[in-house]
Structures are given as structure tokens and as C-alpha cells.
């Protein structure tokens, strides 16, 4: 059976704020993590692709993990991105994730060599697990083929669960579709298969899944409470419709730039607008469209009210 102590529910794929020098801004990040956990999110996914982790050095990522743990963020509720194209870096990062007491390590497959075969991906994950060599390790396989060029197939999941058992805790379907999530939930009922968008949060929960890991929860977190409180209720269905409507607006714009634009407005902190090259801020026309389309949604009032509690 699924381990109910693992992070479940609505996990924000936390965006990373940066200083003027384009260094991770630890104080702002910690405050934002606390706000998310106080306003709907049941957990966090830090240093995922939405957090621009692949543009950060190993040292920068290690310092973020240490800062969160030192600040008292409940690390058992946090899944931390540990993937890297370099096996040695992935091992070092994953060891730090385990040592910090995190709820798991989200591991994107190596993404430089496009279209690797299943044998190569299995060898990467197997080498990572063997070299970390810690029974506390819990890995969430990150299926995001549009970014990595390397899909997490059912065959790969099956081989890894057969070979490593409880070390493989789950999968995040970052491809954004429901059929892939549904197929994995059916094939691997003991794994936590997260949807990669809050559009399918309720559907995932009703199918016996753990919930979602989503970047736009950085903004929409206050809308998930009714869904998580009673997924079988009509109130949950109404809340899911409101949540999905906001996500559909964001889906027309790149991540992390779209959510960062809105966070900057909600918090009056222009620092949220910074992204690491080669990413660029939304252009003026895109910003205006995003803001206008969100402002037409009545549920944004709840989000704005919650943001004032920051």
C-alpha cells in the first residue's frame, strides 16, 4: 500500500527568487515557502524545473537545501529536485536531500543527450541509488519529456520498482496530461503518481492518487483548501473548476515567468520578476494580457486577500 506519511495533496513547485546579483534570495524563498504552507499547500517541491534548478550550480542548490532546513521549514513535507546531467552532481545533491530529512528527491533524467534508451535511463537511476546508498532515500521520477527529451515509461518504472522497491516512491507527470497519470496510477497503485498541473488535482485524488505538484500553485494555493478537505463533495468540484480556470490562463504563458509576474504584483516585490538567462521576462504585451485575463476571474480576489497575509 502507498505510504501515507509521504508528501501528498497540493505541492507547489516553488519558484526561486533572485537577488540583483542573480543569486538565490534565501530570505524571500523561506518566507514564500511559509506562506504557501499556511495558505493551502500541504507540501512543497523545491528546485524542480519551475524553480530554475537546472540553471543553478550545485553549490547554489546545496545552500538552498541547507537554508530551508536551518529555517525550520518542515523538510518531511518537501520534495527536492536532485537531478543533473552529471551523475556525480546528482549523487552529491541527493545525499544532501536525504541528510536534510526531506520527504523525497525529485529526479529528472539526464537531459543533455536526447532520446536515450530505457537501458541508459535505468543505468543512470540505478547508479544514483547505489551510490547514495541510504535506505532513507525516496525517489520521485520526474516525467517531463518536453524538457528532458527522456520519457519515464511504464517499463522503466517497473524495472526500477522491481530492482529497488520502496526507494522508488512515485512519479511526477510533468507532461501535463491526464491519460499518462491515469495509466501510471493503474499500473503502479503503490506509487504516488502526481499530476503536474492543478487542473487534475481533484481527478487525481478521486483516482486514488496523491494530488499534484504544480508551479502555478505559487499563486493559486489559496484555492485548493475545499478540494483537499473533502474531495468527494460538490464543494470540491466547484473549487476545482475555479482552480482550473486560473491554471488555463497561466497555461498560455511560459513558466516560471508567468507566475513570477503575478507574484511580483501580489507581493509588491519586483524581485520576483528576475529569471536566470537564457530565460527572459514576459514582454509588455504578454504581461498586459496575462494580468487582464486573470483580473476577470472572481477567484483572484481570494488569492489577492491571502497574499496580503504574507
Phi, psi and omega in degrees: 000157179295138177285110185286354178277349179286158178303133182214164176104234181246108181251121175284130168282095196293132175284151181256119175278151183232151175280178175302330181272008180062034170261147176304132182267095188299317184297316179293320179299314181297316179298321180292320178299318178296319179297317181299316181290336179271350187230044170121321183288138176265353179191180184223149170240105185261145178062036169274187183298324179294336177274010178059030184300326184286353175259001181257150176286164176301317180299317179298319181291319178298320180293326177295315179300314181296320181294318179297315180295318181294332181279356179086014172299131182292095189295337177294344177264005188244127168258130187244134177293127182235004184287157177196153173293333180267120182303316182299321178292319178298321178294312181299317180294316183292324174300319179293323178298315179295315182298330180282355180078023181292157181290345178169171178243123178269115189245105171288138178294158178303130196246007180277312180277111187286149174055049175292154180277169185300324181298319179293319179293319178299318181298321179296307182296321180296316179296320178299309182298315182296321183282329173292316170058041183232124182295345178281347184298132173229119185253136170249118180285130186260104179271102178216066189297334180293339178256320186270337186070013185222098181288147172269099185273163175301324178297318179294316179301316180299316180296319182290319179293324177295319184279330189232002171055233188293346176299326177273104186270331184179191181220140166255122176272089179279004177286343173086007180253158178275319184304321179296316178299313181300317180296319179291321177299320180290317184285331186228072185295343179272355180260153174270104182257104183273139166289148180265012177213144178287354174301331183248021181301306183295318180299319179296312180299318181290339177272005180090009180276177184274342182131223183218155169239116190215139182290324184284353171296343172304334178253318191271002183313318182296350183268356188267351189302312182294330179291314183287329183295320182204084184300341181273358187270162174290332175299322179295321179296318178296316180295323179295321178298318179294318180296315181296325181297321178292316181299322181297328174293311181299329184296347179272001184229154182291152174249134015268000189300317182299303178300325178296323178301316183285323176300320179300320179289317183292326185259354185057032179241101182294347178299334179295344182285345184285133172230157182275136174303143015273004177292151177230153176298152175305144177286170188300319181294317180294319178300315182296320180293315180301311182296315181298315183292325177289323183293343177281349183268124182297333182293345178294339177297319178296322179293316180297318179298315179296324181296332179291345179277355185295000000 
